[in-house]
């Protein structure tokens, strides 16, 4: 079964050089992953990178997509707190580069922050979906930076014309699925911690198989485990294909032979 991984960081802690990246391409292919979405080394400069630091991170991501255009697709990392002008400028710069098909947000601010309107404008202008880092704050308790699933769902409701991926199914848990349920523009990726019994089935039941995307968070997580949680889930073969390949290919308009 062909797989697209919508949540990877193959340039974490390393320069975007061909030898390093080739190792991840070979690794992915051994796991039947035919394409990876590169989200960049998003915490390289801490939670709130400045404009110059964003450009450096995005340039490394662009290098990966340029070196392996048939295997890597890039997402543009943005910091909404830099304001509308800076956000639009960096989004436009990324959108002009080959291989960029989305926007990545990490922990510069909570997803309910008013500055998120700048990112929504960029997504709308350049026709890019947004992948928002999300995690249950019941344990983390840093609501200023961390986005609880409730916050990401609120962002999706405020901008229903923007397609948003709520990251980390294992991190948002069953409550996160329910928060996302009434937002048709909100998808969930399956990355996060160790598998939790019944969570994939719960997401498919409440969101529909079309709104759940396979993601690993590589290299933080192991692909054999993150793929296994889907292969072992009690869902139909047709739904399994949607999670592992079809949904991301359709959302990002990837034409993969």
Secondary structure, DSSP 8 states (H G I E B T S, - for coil): --EEEEEE-TTTTS---HHHHHHHHHHHHHTTEEEEEE---TTTT-SS--HHHHHHHHHHHHHHHHHTTTTEEEEEE--GGG-HHHHHHHHHHHHTSTTEEEEEE-SSS-TTSTTHHHHHHHHHHHT-EEEE----HHHH--TTTS--HHHHHHHHHHTTTS-EEE--HHHHHHHHHHHHTT-TTEEEE--SSS--TTHHHHHHHHH-GGGEE----BTTS-HHHHHHHHHTSSS-HHHHHIIIIIHHHHHTT----
